[in-house]
Amino acid sequence: MKYNECRICGSHVDAGELVNGICLDCLEEKEKEKDIQYRMQKMVMSREYKQMDMEEFLK
């Protein structure tokens, strides 16, 4: 059985568990990071964003 290496973490995985040379765990983590960056950029560019007061948060 031939094992391949993930390009990001270097772990040995089966060929069926690689997507473009990246293991499924790293791929999922990469997608989460991309989503977080998108949400942060959307929040920063939003004009309706305002800082909440503690009283508003506790209600």
Secondary structure, DSSP 8 states (H G I E B T S, - for coil): ---EE-TTT--EE-GGGEETTEEHHHHHHHHHHHHHHHHHHHHHH-SS-----HHHHH-
